[in-house]
Amino acid sequence: GMDRLIMFLTNNPSIQEVLFFPQMRPEKKGPELTEDEKHIIEILKANQGISIGDLKTKADLSGKKWDAASKGISKHGLMKITVDGDNKIAEYLGK
């Protein structure tokens, strides 16, 4: 009926996206994070506005692991780096 018509008019490939029943829609998942990324995020949540040096020290990760994890977090839009003179401050942007 109407739901199929709306499906074609809105160019939705799935009828579930058109129906008004939210329980039938697939849940939107958050980003998949590695253990190192989760560890850094926990530190960021506990210390909002922490300097990058302190964050690296608390994370206690090797240089390669730190680079991979921090790039992953930034790619997911969960961390923001603010430069204030010589200080670089990391902020958590998630919920």
N, C-alpha and C positions, 0 to 999 in steps of 0.2 A: 504494500500500500504506500502510504505517504513516506514511511521510513526509507523504502527503496528509492523513491523519487528523489528525496533529499540526498540520499547517498550518491546518486548519479549527478545531481545538480552541484553538490559541493566537491565532487571529484574525490570522494573518500573510498578507498579500496575495501574498507571493512564496515559492515553494517553496525558493528558494536560502537564505532565512533559516533554514529548518528543517533543511536538510541539514547533516551534520557535516563537510563538506569546506570548510575555510577558504579554499582557493584559489578557490572558486566565489562567495564573498561579495564584494560590491563593496567596494573600499577606501574607508576613511573619510578624507576630505581635511581638511587643516587649513583655517583661515580664509584667504580671499583677501585679501591685503594690497596696498595701493598702494605705489609706490616710496618715497614719503615715510615711510609707516609702517614699511617695511623698514629704511630709513635710521635712524630713531629706535630701532628694536629692536636694530640692530647696535651703536649707541652704548650702549644699556642693557646689553647682554650684556657689553661690554668694561668698563663702569663700573657695577658693581652698587652700588646705594645712592647714586646721584648726585642732587645737588639739581636742582630743576626749572630754576632759573636757568642752571646750568651745562649742563644738557641742551639747553635752548633755544639757548644760544650755540653749542654743538658741532653741533647740527642745522643751524643757519644757514638756517632757513626763514622765509618771511614770516609775519606774524601769522595771516593767514587759513589758510595751509597748515599751520602749526603746530597751530592749533585743530582743523582737520579731521582731521589725522593722529593727534593725541593722543586725540581722542574716539574715533576708529576703533579704536585699540589698546586703549583702556579697554573699549570695547564688546565686543571679542573676549576680554576677560579676560586680556590679556597684560601689563598694567601696573597696578601698585598705587601709589597716592600716600599717603604717610604724613606727617602733619603733626606736627612736633615743635617746639612754640613758634612761632617765626617761620620755621623751616625747613620746606620741603616736599621730601620725598625720594621719588624715583621708583625703583621696583624692578621688575625683569622677572620675570614669573610663568610664562613658558613653559619649555620643555625646553632 
